[in-house]
């Protein structure tokens, strides 16, 4: 289990079920690929496989930590080089530009997406993410990430991370976390997501702290980095006419 989850039978069973779902999905995708091959269509079909969010646990889905943002992205087909593994930063919206290019259609000038398979594609130094209302739960979070750092801005710092949410509150893992927190059995890292309030800003060094557990926004040594990411997020919110920037 990751360090932000405690050793608990319910939580371990939930995590195992997730891993098994990944295995089953791999098998299902394999069946689709086999059908395309049997039909003689595989080599002229573009396949792009991705997910909309990370694991549906207390700290990942619906939040802007890498557990929620780092999703699979696999592509094959005409116009896509074989056997390459990339580690650069891309965004969900980029897939729109990729599909337009593969179909031979122009990308509208208003589109933020970029074709990451284009010959003139420049690797992104920063990527952005947002969370607003999820189901009946109102929230507003924005983030900007480089290869090394992640900056998160919480617009409702007086609210807990785990606001009431019927979808998540019915999950056994959330119920187990609430029970263990009430019994005082969570350590510092595990109790972070259970806090009654949250900091307005979060800054993480992803090389030293890949699970984003040590908030460096108050570290004077990183004041310059914090200011740079603040400006980058403000600029992005203005450029994209983000309706949640006020």
C-alpha positions in Angstrom: 0.0 0.0 0.0 1.2 3.6 -0.5 2.3 5.4 2.6 -0.9 7.5 2.8 -3.0 4.4 3.4 -2.9 2.4 6.7 -2.5 -1.4 6.9 -6.1 -2.5 7.2 -7.9 -5.6 5.9 -10.7 -3.6 4.2 -8.3 -1.2 2.6 -5.9 -3.9 1.4 -8.9 -5.9 -0.1 -10.1 -2.7 -1.9 -6.6 -2.1 -3.3 -6.3 -5.7 -4.5 -9.7 -5.4 -6.2 -8.5 -2.4 -8.1 -5.4 -4.2 -9.3 -7.5 -7.1 -10.4 -9.7 -4.7 -12.3 -6.6 -3.5 -14.1 -5.7 -7.1 -15.0 -9.2 -7.7 -16.3 -9.3 -4.5 -18.3 -6.0 -5.6 -20.0 -7.6 -8.9 -20.9 -10.7 -7.1 -22.4 -8.5 -4.7 -24.4 -6.6 -7.8 -25.7 -9.9 -9.3 -26.9 -10.7 -6.1 -28.9 -7.2 -6.0 -30.5 -7.6 -9.7 -31.4 -10.9 -9.1 -33.1 -9.4 -6.2 -35.1 -6.5 -8.5 -36.2 -8.8 -11.3 -37.1 -10.9 -8.9 -39.2 -7.8 -7.6 -41.0 -8.3 -4.1 -39.7 -5.7 -3.8 -37.0 -2.9 -2.3 -39.1 -5.2 0.4 -40.4 -6.8 1.2 -37.0 -5.6 3.8 -34.5 -6.0 2.7 -30.9 -5.6 5.1 -28.0 -6.1 3.8 -24.5 -6.3 6.1 -21.5 -8.2 6.6 -18.2 -10.1 9.6 -17.0 -8.5 9.6 -13.5 -6.5 7.6 -11.0 -7.8 5.0 -8.5 -11.1 5.9 -6.9 -9.8 6.2 -3.3 -9.7 8.8 -0.7 -6.8 10.8 -2.0 -6.7 10.2 -5.7 -9.8 10.5 -7.8 -11.4 14.0 -7.5 -8.1 15.4 -6.3 -5.0 16.9 -8.1 -2.3 14.8 -6.5 -0.5 12.5 -9.0 -2.5 9.6 -7.8 -5.5 11.2 -9.5 -3.8 12.8 -12.5 -1.2 10.3 -13.6 -3.2 8.0 -15.9 -2.2 5.4 -18.5 -1.8 6.5 -22.1 -1.0 4.0 -24.8 -1.4 4.5 -28.5 -0.7 2.4 -31.7 -1.6 2.6 -35.3 -0.8 4.3 -38.6 1.2 7.5 -38.1 2.5 6.4 -34.6 6.0 5.2 -34.2 6.3 1.8 -32.7 8.1 0.7 -29.5 8.6 4.1 -28.0 8.2 4.9 -24.3 7.9 8.6 -23.4 8.1 10.3 -20.0 7.2 13.9 -21.0 4.2 15.7 -19.6 0.9 15.8 -21.6 -2.7 16.7 -20.9 -6.0 15.0 -21.6 -7.0 17.8 -24.0 -4.0 17.0 -26.2 -5.7 13.8 -27.3 -8.2 16.0 -29.3 -5.4 17.5 -31.3 -3.8 14.0 -31.9 -7.0 12.6 -33.3 -7.6 15.6 -35.6 -4.0 15.2 -36.9 -4.4 11.5 -37.5 -7.6 12.2 -39.4 -5.8 14.8 -41.5 -7.9 17.6 -40.1 -6.6 21.1 -39.1 -6.5 22.1 -35.4 -8.6 25.1 -34.7 -6.5 28.1 -33.6 -8.7 28.4 -30.4 -7.8 24.8 -29.3 -5.4 24.6 -26.4 -4.6 21.0 -27.2 -1.3 20.1 -29.0 -0.5 17.0 -31.1 2.2 15.3 -29.1 3.1 13.1 -32.1 3.8 16.1 -34.4 7.3 16.4 -35.7 7.5 20.0 -34.5 6.0 19.3 -31.1 7.8 20.9 -28.2 7.7 19.2 -24.8 5.6 21.0 -22.3 7.4 22.4 -19.3 4.1 22.8 -17.3 0.8 21.1 -17.3 -2.4 22.3 -15.6 -5.3 20.6 -13.9 -8.6 21.6 -12.2 -11.3 20.2 -9.9 -14.6 21.9 -9.3 -18.0 20.3 -8.3 -17.8 16.5 -8.1 -21.4 15.1 -7.9 -23.1 17.2 -5.2 -19.9 18.3 -3.6 -18.7 21.8 -4.5 -15.0 22.4 -4.5 -12.4 24.5 -6.4 -8.8 23.4 -6.8 -6.2 24.2 -9.4 -2.7 22.9 -10.0 0.3 23.3 -12.2 3.0 20.7 -12.5 6.5 20.6 -13.9 8.6 17.4 -14.1 9.9 18.2 -10.6 7.4 20.4 -8.7 3.6 20.4 -8.2 1.8 23.5 -7.0 -1.8 23.2 -5.8 -4.2 26.1 -4.9 -7.2 25.4 -2.7 -9.9 28.0 -3.1 -11.9 26.7 -0.1 -9.2 26.2 2.5 -11.7 26.3 5.4 -13.4 23.1 4.1 -12.1 19.5 4.7 -10.6 17.5 1.9 -13.3 14.8 2.4 -16.4 16.9 2.3 -19.6 14.9 2.4 -20.0 13.1 -0.9 -22.5 10.2 -1.3 -20.5 8.5 -4.1 -17.3 8.3 -2.0 -18.9 8.0 1.4 -20.5 4.7 0.4 -17.1 3.2 -0.4 -15.7 0.7 2.2 -12.3 2.3 2.1 -13.6 5.8 3.0 -15.6 4.3 5.8 -12.5 2.5 7.0 -10.4 5.6 6.9 -13.0 7.6 8.9 -13.2 4.8 11.5 -9.5 4.5 11.9 -9.1 8.3 12.1 -11.8 8.4 14.8 -9.9 5.7 16.7 -6.6 7.7 16.4 -4.9 4.9 14.5 -3.6 7.0 11.5 -0.1 8.3 11.4 0.8 11.8 10.2 0.9 10.9 6.5 -2.3 8.9 6.6 -4.2 11.6 8.5 -3.4 14.4 6.1 -6.5 13.8 3.9 -8.7 13.6 7.0 -7.9 17.2 8.1 -10.8 19.5 8.9 -9.2 22.3 6.9 -6.5 22.5 4.3 -3.7 24.9 3.4 -4.5 27.5 0.7 -1.3 26.5 -1.1 0.6 23.3 -1.5 4.0 22.8 -3.1 5.7 19.4 -3.5 9.1 18.3 -4.7 8.0 15.2 -6.7 11.6 13.9 -6.9 12.1 13.8 -3.2 8.4 13.3 -2.3 6.6 11.4 -5.0 3.5 10.8 -2.8 3.1 14.5 -2.1 3.1 14.3 1.7 5.4 17.2 2.7 4.0 20.6 1.8 6.9 23.0 1.1 4.8 26.1 0.4 6.0 27.6 3.7 9.7 26.7 3.1 11.6 30.0 2.7 14.2 28.3 0.6 11.5 27.6 -2.1 9.9 31.1 -2.0 11.2 31.8 -5.5 9.8 28.5 -6.9 6.4 29.1 -5.2 6.2 32.6 -6.7 7.0 31.2 -10.2 4.3 28.6 -10.0 1.8 31.1 -8.6 2.4 33.3 -11.6 2.2 30.4 -14.0 -1.2 29.4 -12.6 -2.6 32.9 -12.6 -1.5 33.3 -16.2 -3.1 30.0 -17.3 -6.4 30.9 -15.5 -6.4 34.3 -17.3 -5.5 32.9 -20.8 -8.1 30.1 -20.6 -10.8 32.4 -19.2 -11.1 30.0 -16.2 -14.5 30.7 -14.7 -13.2 29.6 -11.3 -10.4 32.2 -11.0 -12.4 34.6 -8.9 
